[in-house]
């Protein structure tokens, strides 16, 4: 599969008909012939994420011959200048990319996907990160900068929170905001993407009674780390060393023993592990120790770091290196570029998952960097083939 990764594969995951429909819904469909029709710009924005070290005009040149199947027979795609590209992207806006992302980007793992499951639960992780953007006045005003010891840091940054499917590194349910927005606040828009059959891991900085309840009501099960000062008295000690306790929203509710939520608490230490903290404290909705023993959940929690690998793929291997920033000079185009990045990452991860299934491998054993290199090498060569011609590629 990795040797047939053209733009057609992107369109296989983002069908041209649906792209055009979304553009019409947002009032962004091209009303007349242009050098860059709106639906072509959608794929162009995604391609920008795959060619970070290439100029914007050069990326368009890659598509000049290869994207003929995207166009009407009488339409030709010209390599316009930077201003023309910027105008085409501005006409498109970011909302269609966000809509397509929300429709298409989902967990990828199937029952046979290795490394994606724990006793029948689909493992996912909730976490957040940041991306640097071009240092322009409008970007600074829209997104803000982190504080530094001597004033401000060099670049404005966006903050985002995502869920990742641990076994495939597919990022989904993402919420984007300014640097100053808290991760817990952004997470309120992310946790609705949880669902029954998932087991969600999260670090202690995300815990709050309201967010826990919101996530729990999705039907997903939760395994979150909490801070040591959270009051969790032992109500019933269980055979595996964990215990049952009750969460309350307020001290008043605790005193009156009302609106409480039962949780199971797992406390443990990692002895002789370099870099480990002195102790760990987890709470979970999984109350039956026979269904999920404490030692298994304790060993499962470090898989939360899988999302850091996914973030690294997005921020370094796909973006082109830690020293690079998003290209766009205006907030709307930053948002557009961001959603294009996530769609590109999802497409790469989808290809890797299909390849892993075909080979009977764990997707973690495949190289993200190598896959991106193959895409960059093959896109100009194979992009002329429509998605239907590649549906059976393997």
MILOLO-524897 format. One record per residue (C-alpha): residue in three letters; x, y, z; residue number from 1. Coordinates in steps of 0.5 Angstrom, whole numbers, plus 2048, in hexadecimal, padded with zeros to 3 digits. Example, Ala and Ser with C-alpha at 12.3 -4.5 7.8 and 13.67 -1.06 7.14 Angstrom:
BEGIN
REC  res    X    Y    Z    n
REC  ALA  819  7F7  810    1
REC  SER  81B  7FE  80E    2
% end
This chain:
BEGIN
REC  res    X    Y    Z    n
REC  UNK  800  800  800    1
REC  UNK  806  805  802    2
REC  UNK  808  805  7FB    3
REC  UNK  801  808  7F8    4
REC  UNK  800  80E  7FC    5
REC  UNK  7FE  813  7F7    6
REC  UNK  7F9  819  7F8    7
REC  UNK  7F4  814  7F6    8
REC  UNK  7F5  811  7FC    9
REC  UNK  7F3  817  800   10
REC  UNK  7ED  818  7FC   11
REC  UNK  7EB  811  7FD   12
REC  UNK  7EB  813  805   13
REC  UNK  7E8  81A  803   14
REC  UNK  7E3  818  7FD   15
REC  UNK  7E3  81E  7F7   16
REC  UNK  7DB  81E  7F7   17
REC  UNK  7DB  81F  7FF   18
REC  UNK  7E0  824  7FF   19
REC  UNK  7DC  828  7F9   20
REC  UNK  7D6  827  7FE   21
REC  UNK  7D9  82A  804   22
REC  UNK  7DC  830  800   23
REC  UNK  7D4  831  7FE   24
REC  UNK  7D2  830  805   25
REC  UNK  7D7  836  807   26
REC  UNK  7D6  83A  801   27
REC  UNK  7DD  839  7FE   28
REC  UNK  7DC  835  7F8   29
REC  UNK  7DF  839  7F2   30
REC  UNK  7DA  83D  7EE   31
REC  UNK  7DE  83E  7E8   32
REC  UNK  7E4  83B  7E5   33
REC  UNK  7EB  83D  7E9   34
REC  UNK  7F2  83B  7E9   35
REC  UNK  7F1  837  7EF   36
REC  UNK  7E9  834  7F0   37
REC  UNK  7E7  834  7F7   38
REC  UNK  7E7  82C  7F8   39
REC  UNK  7EE  82C  7F5   40
REC  UNK  7F1  831  7FA   41
REC  UNK  7EE  82C  7FF   42
REC  UNK  7F3  826  7FD   43
REC  UNK  7F8  82C  7FC   44
REC  UNK  7F8  82E  803   45
REC  UNK  7F9  826  805   46
REC  UNK  7FF  826  800   47
REC  UNK  802  82C  804   48
REC  UNK  803  828  80A   49
REC  UNK  806  822  806   50
REC  UNK  80B  827  803   51
REC  UNK  80E  82B  809   52
REC  UNK  815  82D  806   53
REC  UNK  812  82E  7FF   54
REC  UNK  80F  835  7FD   55
REC  UNK  808  836  7FC   56
REC  UNK  808  837  7F4   57
REC  UNK  80C  831  7F4   58
REC  UNK  807  82D  7F7   59
REC  UNK  802  830  7F2   60
REC  UNK  806  82E  7ED   61
REC  UNK  806  826  7EF   62
REC  UNK  7FF  826  7EF   63
REC  UNK  7FF  82A  7E8   64
REC  UNK  7FF  823  7E4   65
REC  UNK  7FD  81F  7E9   66
REC  UNK  7F6  822  7EB   67
REC  UNK  7F3  821  7E5   68
REC  UNK  7EE  81C  7E7   69
REC  UNK  7EB  822  7EC   70
REC  UNK  7EA  827  7E7   71
REC  UNK  7E4  827  7E2   72
REC  UNK  7E6  825  7DB   73
REC  UNK  7E7  82D  7D8   74
REC  UNK  7EB  82F  7DE   75
REC  UNK  7F2  830  7DF   76
REC  UNK  7F6  831  7E5   77
REC  UNK  7FB  836  7E4   78
REC  UNK  801  837  7E9   79
REC  UNK  7FF  83E  7EC   80
REC  UNK  803  843  7F0   81
REC  UNK  804  843  7F7   82
REC  UNK  7FE  849  7F7   83
REC  UNK  7FA  844  7F3   84
REC  UNK  7FB  83F  7F8   85
REC  UNK  7F9  843  7FE   86
REC  UNK  7F3  846  7FB   87
REC  UNK  7F1  83F  7F9   88
REC  UNK  7F2  83C  800   89
REC  UNK  7EF  843  803   90
REC  UNK  7E8  841  7FF   91
REC  UNK  7E8  83A  802   92
REC  UNK  7E9  83C  809   93
REC  UNK  7EA  837  80F   94
REC  UNK  7E3  835  810   95
REC  UNK  7E2  830  80A   96
REC  UNK  7E9  82C  80D   97
REC  UNK  7E6  82C  814   98
REC  UNK  7E0  829  811   99
REC  UNK  7E3  824  80D  100
REC  UNK  7E8  822  813  101
REC  UNK  7E2  821  818  102
REC  UNK  7DE  81D  813  103
REC  UNK  7E4  818  811  104
REC  UNK  7E9  818  816  105
REC  UNK  7E7  812  81B  106
REC  UNK  7EB  80C  81E  107
REC  UNK  7EE  807  819  108
REC  UNK  7EF  801  81D  109
REC  UNK  7EB  7FB  81B  110
REC  UNK  7EA  7F4  820  111
REC  UNK  7F0  7F1  81D  112
REC  UNK  7F5  7F8  81E  113
REC  UNK  7FA  7F6  822  114
REC  UNK  7FC  7FA  828  115
REC  UNK  7F5  7FE  828  116
REC  UNK  7F1  7FA  82D  117
REC  UNK  7F1  7F9  835  118
REC  UNK  7EC  7F3  836  119
REC  UNK  7E8  7F5  831  120
REC  UNK  7E8  7FD  832  121
REC  UNK  7EB  801  82D  122
REC  UNK  7F1  805  830  123
REC  UNK  7F1  80D  82F  124
REC  UNK  7F4  813  833  125
REC  UNK  7F2  81A  834  126
REC  UNK  7F8  81F  834  127
REC  UNK  7FA  826  831  128
REC  UNK  800  829  82E  129
REC  UNK  802  830  82A  130
REC  UNK  804  832  823  131
REC  UNK  808  838  821  132
REC  UNK  805  83D  81C  133
REC  UNK  808  842  818  134
REC  UNK  80A  848  81C  135
REC  UNK  805  84E  819  136
REC  UNK  801  853  81D  137
REC  UNK  7FA  850  81B  138
REC  UNK  7FD  849  81D  139
REC  UNK  800  84C  824  140
REC  UNK  7F9  84F  825  141
REC  UNK  7F5  849  823  142
REC  UNK  7F9  843  827  143
REC  UNK  7FE  847  82C  144
REC  UNK  805  844  82E  145
REC  UNK  808  841  834  146
REC  UNK  80B  845  839  147
REC  UNK  813  845  83A  148
REC  UNK  818  847  83F  149
REC  UNK  819  84D  83B  150
REC  UNK  812  84F  838  151
REC  UNK  80F  84B  833  152
REC  UNK  812  845  82F  153
REC  UNK  813  845  827  154
REC  UNK  80D  843  824  155
REC  UNK  805  843  825  156
REC  UNK  802  83C  827  157
REC  UNK  7FC  838  826  158
REC  UNK  7FA  833  82B  159
REC  UNK  7F6  82D  82A  160
REC  UNK  7F3  827  82D  161
REC  UNK  7F2  820  82A  162
REC  UNK  7F0  819  82B  163
REC  UNK  7F5  814  828  164
REC  UNK  7F3  80D  827  165
REC  UNK  7F9  809  82A  166
REC  UNK  7FA  804  825  167
REC  UNK  7FA  807  81F  168
REC  UNK  7FC  80F  821  169
REC  UNK  7F6  811  81D  170
REC  UNK  7F4  818  821  171
REC  UNK  7ED  81A  821  172
REC  UNK  7E8  81E  824  173
REC  UNK  7ED  824  824  174
REC  UNK  7EB  82B  827  175
REC  UNK  7EF  831  825  176
REC  UNK  7F0  838  829  177
REC  UNK  7F5  83D  82B  178
REC  UNK  7FB  83C  82F  179
REC  UNK  7F8  83F  835  180
REC  UNK  7F2  83A  835  181
REC  UNK  7F3  834  83A  182
REC  UNK  7F3  82D  838  183
REC  UNK  7ED  82B  83D  184
REC  UNK  7E9  831  83A  185
REC  UNK  7EB  82E  833  186
REC  UNK  7E9  827  835  187
REC  UNK  7E2  829  836  188
REC  UNK  7E1  829  82E  189
REC  UNK  7E5  822  82D  190
REC  UNK  7E2  81D  832  191
REC  UNK  7DC  81D  82F  192
REC  UNK  7E0  819  82A  193
REC  UNK  7E1  813  82F  194
REC  UNK  7DC  80E  82E  195
REC  UNK  7DA  807  831  196
REC  UNK  7DF  802  830  197
REC  UNK  7E5  807  831  198
REC  UNK  7E9  807  837  199
REC  UNK  7EC  80E  838  200
REC  UNK  7F3  810  83B  201
REC  UNK  7F4  817  83E  202
REC  UNK  7FA  81A  842  203
REC  UNK  7F8  81E  849  204
REC  UNK  7F8  825  846  205
REC  UNK  7F1  823  842  206
REC  UNK  7ED  820  848  207
REC  UNK  7E8  824  84B  208
REC  UNK  7E1  822  84D  209
REC  UNK  7DD  825  847  210
REC  UNK  7E2  823  842  211
REC  UNK  7E2  81C  845  212
REC  UNK  7DA  81C  845  213
REC  UNK  7DA  81E  83E  214
REC  UNK  7DF  819  83C  215
REC  UNK  7DB  813  840  216
REC  UNK  7D4  815  83D  217
REC  UNK  7D7  813  836  218
REC  UNK  7D7  80C  838  219
REC  UNK  7DE  80B  837  220
REC  UNK  7E2  809  83D  221
REC  UNK  7E8  80D  840  222
REC  UNK  7EF  80C  843  223
REC  UNK  7F1  813  845  224
REC  UNK  7F7  815  84A  225
REC  UNK  7F5  819  850  226
REC  UNK  7F9  81E  854  227
REC  UNK  7FB  81B  85B  228
REC  UNK  7F7  821  85F  229
REC  UNK  7F0  81E  85C  230
REC  UNK  7EC  81C  862  231
REC  UNK  7EB  814  860  232
REC  UNK  7E9  811  867  233
REC  UNK  7EA  809  867  234
REC  UNK  7E2  806  867  235
REC  UNK  7E4  7FF  865  236
REC  UNK  7EA  7FC  864  237
REC  UNK  7EB  7F7  85E  238
REC  UNK  7EE  7F0  85E  239
REC  UNK  7F3  7F3  858  240
REC  UNK  7F6  7F9  85D  241
REC  UNK  7F1  7FE  85A  242
REC  UNK  7EB  801  85D  243
REC  UNK  7E4  805  85C  244
REC  UNK  7E3  80C  85E  245
REC  UNK  7DE  811  85C  246
REC  UNK  7DF  818  858  247
REC  UNK  7DB  81E  85A  248
REC  UNK  7DB  825  856  249
REC  UNK  7DB  829  85D  250
REC  UNK  7DD  828  864  251
REC  UNK  7D6  82A  865  252
REC  UNK  7D3  824  861  253
REC  UNK  7D8  820  865  254
REC  UNK  7D6  822  86C  255
REC  UNK  7CF  820  869  256
REC  UNK  7D1  81A  866  257
REC  UNK  7CD  81C  85F  258
REC  UNK  7CF  81C  858  259
REC  UNK  7D5  817  859  260
REC  UNK  7D8  813  854  261
REC  UNK  7DB  80C  855  262
REC  UNK  7E2  80B  853  263
REC  UNK  7E8  806  854  264
REC  UNK  7EE  809  856  265
REC  UNK  7F5  805  855  266
REC  UNK  7FB  808  858  267
REC  UNK  802  805  857  268
REC  UNK  80A  807  856  269
REC  UNK  80F  805  851  270
REC  UNK  815  803  854  271
REC  UNK  81C  803  851  272
REC  UNK  819  807  84B  273
REC  UNK  81D  80C  848  274
REC  UNK  819  813  848  275
REC  UNK  813  810  84B  276
REC  UNK  80F  814  851  277
REC  UNK  80F  812  858  278
REC  UNK  808  80F  857  279
REC  UNK  802  80F  852  280
REC  UNK  7FA  810  854  281
REC  UNK  7F5  80E  84F  282
REC  UNK  7EE  80E  84F  283
REC  UNK  7E9  80A  84A  284
REC  UNK  7E2  808  848  285
REC  UNK  7E4  801  848  286
REC  UNK  7E2  7FF  84F  287
REC  UNK  7E2  7F7  84E  288
REC  UNK  7E9  7F5  850  289
REC  UNK  7E8  7EE  84C  290
REC  UNK  7E6  7F2  846  291
REC  UNK  7EC  7F6  846  292
REC  UNK  7F2  7F4  84C  293
REC  UNK  7F5  7FA  84F  294
REC  UNK  7FC  7F8  84C  295
REC  UNK  7FA  7F8  845  296
REC  UNK  7F7  7FF  846  297
REC  UNK  7FD  801  849  298
REC  UNK  801  7FE  843  299
REC  UNK  7FC  801  83E  300
REC  UNK  7FD  808  840  301
REC  UNK  804  80A  83D  302
REC  UNK  801  808  836  303
REC  UNK  7FE  80F  837  304
REC  UNK  805  812  835  305
REC  UNK  803  80F  82E  306
REC  UNK  7FF  816  82C  307
REC  UNK  806  819  82D  308
REC  UNK  809  815  828  309
REC  UNK  803  817  823  310
REC  UNK  804  81E  825  311
REC  UNK  80B  81D  823  312
REC  UNK  809  81A  81C  313
REC  UNK  805  821  81B  314
REC  UNK  80A  826  81E  315
REC  UNK  810  823  81C  316
REC  UNK  810  81E  816  317
REC  UNK  80A  820  812  318
REC  UNK  80B  828  814  319
REC  UNK  813  827  812  320
REC  UNK  816  828  819  321
REC  UNK  816  82C  81F  322
REC  UNK  819  832  81D  323
REC  UNK  813  833  817  324
REC  UNK  80D  837  818  325
REC  UNK  806  836  815  326
REC  UNK  807  83B  80E  327
REC  UNK  800  83F  80F  328
REC  UNK  800  846  810  329
REC  UNK  7F9  847  812  330
REC  UNK  7F5  844  818  331
REC  UNK  7F0  841  813  332
REC  UNK  7F5  83E  80E  333
REC  UNK  7F9  83B  815  334
REC  UNK  7F2  838  816  335
REC  UNK  7F2  835  80F  336
REC  UNK  7F9  832  80F  337
REC  UNK  7F8  82F  816  338
REC  UNK  7F2  82B  814  339
REC  UNK  7F6  829  80D  340
REC  UNK  7FB  827  812  341
REC  UNK  7F7  822  816  342
REC  UNK  7F3  820  80F  343
REC  UNK  7FA  81E  80C  344
REC  UNK  7FC  81B  813  345
REC  UNK  7F6  816  813  346
REC  UNK  7F7  815  80C  347
REC  UNK  7FE  812  80D  348
REC  UNK  7FC  80E  813  349
REC  UNK  7F6  80B  80F  350
REC  UNK  7FB  809  80A  351
REC  UNK  800  806  80F  352
REC  UNK  7FA  802  813  353
REC  UNK  7F8  7FF  80C  354
REC  UNK  7FF  7FD  80B  355
REC  UNK  800  7FA  812  356
REC  UNK  7F9  7F6  811  357
REC  UNK  7FB  7F3  80B  358
REC  UNK  802  7F1  80E  359
REC  UNK  7FF  7EF  814  360
REC  UNK  803  7F4  818  361
REC  UNK  802  7F9  81E  362
REC  UNK  802  800  81B  363
REC  UNK  807  802  820  364
REC  UNK  80C  7FE  81C  365
REC  UNK  80C  802  816  366
REC  UNK  810  809  815  367
REC  UNK  80B  80F  814  368
REC  UNK  811  813  811  369
REC  UNK  813  80E  80C  370
REC  UNK  80B  80E  80A  371
REC  UNK  80B  815  809  372
REC  UNK  812  815  805  373
REC  UNK  80E  810  800  374
REC  UNK  808  814  800  375
REC  UNK  80D  81A  7FE  376
REC  UNK  810  816  7F9  377
REC  UNK  80A  813  7F6  378
REC  UNK  805  818  7F6  379
REC  UNK  807  81C  7EF  380
REC  UNK  808  815  7EC  381
REC  UNK  801  812  7EE  382
REC  UNK  7FD  818  7EF  383
REC  UNK  7FA  818  7E8  384
REC  UNK  7F6  811  7EA  385
REC  UNK  7EF  812  7ED  386
REC  UNK  7ED  80F  7F3  387
REC  UNK  7E9  80A  7F0  388
REC  UNK  7EF  807  7EC  389
REC  UNK  7F3  806  7F2  390
REC  UNK  7ED  803  7F7  391
REC  UNK  7F0  7FC  7F6  392
REC  UNK  7F8  7FE  7F7  393
REC  UNK  7FB  7FB  7FC  394
% end
